[in-house]
Amino acid sequence: MRKCTVQALGLAIAFFLLLILLTPSIPQPQRYHDFADKREFFGIPNALNVISNFLFMVIGLIGLVLCHRMNYFNISLQGELWGWTCFYVAVTSVAFGSSYYHFGPNDAGLVWDRLPMSVAFASLLAILVIERIDAKKGTISIVSLIMAGIMSNVYWRFFGDIRLYVLAQGASCIAIPLMATLLPPMYTHSAYWLWASGFYVLAMLQEAADRVIYLLTFHIVSGHTLKHLSAAMVPIILTVMLAKRSVYSEKLLHAKSA
């Protein structure tokens, strides 16, 4: 198993190197910062895109408190607790990072928008590894996956190339629902992972249709604002899952914690 892990890591590193060597650099498109809804309310520029981040702070803080409140979430493994803690800290940070970015959209601010999202995705991947593959390896992977997400943003900021960021985010979006579907669950209510993934896909579609939605709603709300609300449904759904779930198989739990 250890040999396979080393081989997989080597293949992943080789793939990243080939990606850098064989594909052209992709700069961050500056039109990304040109959002449809630029209205100012109460002195807040791009007000709805700023205010719509508030939900991330609320659910992030609630989840963080419940993670450490007398095991309210029935978290069975220490690595899970660390993973969910990182996730909720990241979700809370999205509220501040995204709000800061939307006050004056530019590349420098976008880093602080994307960094906590990268940490959140990395945390979820590590949690699924802990739950469904191997508790020890998953716990160790928390730091490495989070660092990989952070470095993809650092690479973009310093080299003006979003390839690693796009790859990291895309891989997470594919891996999370696949792992939730194909690997045997430790807990009940596993379908909530798929609901959360579905809302994130919806958020991406709303972001792509920012101006179209703004026009169709007669300038009431833009696609990007709705994107924030749909993306916030991801931690909300996962929080409900944590509150409702129970251990699906004691035997599986013991096998993974061994």
N, C-alpha and C positions, 0 to 999 in steps of 0.2 A: 504493500500500500504506500509506504514511504517513497519507494522508487517511482511509483506511478505519479505521486504528487510532485516529485522533483522534475519528472519528465514533462508533466503538464505545465509547471511553472516555466521550464525552459522553452517550451513551445509558445507559451504566451509572450515571453520576452522577445523571442525570435519574430513572432508575428508583429509586435509593436515596432521593432526595428525595421522590418520589411515595409511596414506601413509608412514610416518616416522616409525611408530611402526611395521607395518606388512610386509614391504618390505626391502630387504637387501640394504645396502649402495652401491652406484655405484660410483667408483672413476673415475676421468678423465683419459681416455686411453692415455698413453704417445705416442702411435703411431700417435695420431692426429697431433702432432707437426712435423711429418716427411713428409713434402710436397715433391711432385715430382720435382718441379722446384726450384732448389737451386742456380741458376746462379746469378753471381754478375756482375752488370753493373755500370760503373762510381763510383766504390767504394761502391755501395749499395748492401748489401747482400740480397738474395731472391728478387731481384730487381723488377720483374714483379708483385709479390704479394704485394710489398710495393707501387709501383707507381700506380697500378690499383685502389688504394683507393682515388686518387686525385679527382675522379669524385664525391665522396661523399661530399667533401669540397665545390666544385663548386655549386652543386645543393642545398646543405644545406644553403649556404650563400645567394644564389639567392632567395630561398624560404623565408628565414628569412627577407630579405629586403622587398620583395613583400607583406609579411604578414602585414607589418606596413607602407606600402606606399599608403596612400589615399584609403585604403580598395580595393586595386587592385583585391583581391581574392573574393570580395563580401561576406565576412564573416559576418554573421548576428547576432551572439551571442557572448558575451564577453568570455564565457567559451570556445567556439571554438577557439577564438584568442589565448587564453592561451595554449590550447591543441596543435594547430598547431605550436606555438612558441616553445613549448617543443620538438615537433617532429623535427623541423628543427635544433634546437640546438643539439639534439641528433645525427641527420644525419651528421652534420658538425663534431661532436666529433668522429664519427666512423672513419673518415679519419685519425685522429691523433692516436686514440687508436689502430686501426688495423695496421697502419703503424708501430707504436712502437712495437707491438707484432711480426710482421713479420721480424723486424730487427734481432730478436733473439728469435724464438718461444719457449715458455715455459709456465708453468701454471701461473706464476706471471704476465707475459705480456698478457696472454689470458683474464685475468680479465678485463683489460682496452679495449680489443676488444669487449667483450660481454656486458659490462655495458651500453654503449650508445645504443647498439641494443635493450637491454631490455627496456630502457627508450623510445625508438622510438615505440616499439610494444605497450607499456603501454599507450602512448599518443594516438595512433590510436584507441585503444579500448575505451578510454575515449571520444574521439571525436565522435565515432559512438554512444555511449550511449547518448551524448549530442544531436546529430542530430536526433536520431531515437527512443529514449525512453523517456528521461526526462532531460531537460537542467540543472536544478538545481542539480539533483543527479549526472549527468555526470560531471559537473564542480567540485563537491566535490570529485568525484572519481579520478580526475587527480592525486592528491597527493598520494592517497592510492594505486593506481595501479602502479605508478612509484616507490613508496617505496617497494611494493611487488616484482617488478622486480629487484630492487637493492639488496634487502635482499636475493633473491634466489642466486645471485652471491656471496654475503658475506658468506652465509651459505656454499656454495661450497668451497670457498677459505679457510675458517677456519676449516671446518669439512671434507674436501676432498670428498664431496658427491654431485654429480650433479643432484640428483633426482628432487629437487625443480626447478632448472634451466630448466631442460628438460620439466618438467610439465608446467611451466610458458610459455615457448616458444611454446610448442605444443598446449596448450590451446589457445594462441593468434592466432596461425596459423589456427586453426579450427574456432574460434569465429569470426574473422574478416570477412572472406568470407560468413559465415552463416548469420551474422547480415546484411551484405550488400545485401544479397539475399532475406532474409525472412522478414525484417522489412521495413515498408514504408519509402521511402526517402524524405528528405526535399528539396533536390536539384536535378537538372537534371544531366545527365552524370554519373549516379551511377554505370554504368557498368565498369567504370575505376577502381573501387575497385577490381573487379574480375580480370582485366588485371594485376593489381599490385600483387595480390595474386598468379596469375599464374607465373609471373616472379620470385617470391620468391621460389615457388616450383621448378622451373627450376634451380635456384641457388643452392638449396639443392642437386638436382640430379647431377649437375656439380661438387659440392664439393665431393660427394660420388665417382664420377668417375674421381677423380683428376689424377691418374696415367694412367688410360686408355686413357683419352683425350690427355694427354701429349705424349703418344706413338702414338696415331692415327694421331696427328698433326706433327709427326716427330720432337718432342721436340721444337716446335715453341711456343706453349702456353699450360699451364696446366689447368686442370679443376678448380682448386682453383682460378686462375686468372680470368677465365670466370665467376666463381661464384661471384666475386666482381662486375664485370660489370653488370651481370644480377640483382644482389641485388640493385645496384645503379639505375636500371630502376624503382624500386618501388617508390622512392621519385620523380623521373622524371615524371612518369605517374600520380602520385597524384598531382604534381604541375600543369601539363597540365589540369587535371580535375578541379582544383581550378580556373584556369584562364578562363576556358570555361563555367563553370556551372552558373546556375541562380536558384533563389528560385523556387522550383517546386510547392509549395502550400503555399500561404500566410496564409491560415487558419491553416495549420499544423504548420507553423512557430510560429504563435501567441499561439497555444495550447502548444507548447513545451517551449516557453519562459515565459509562465504564472506562 
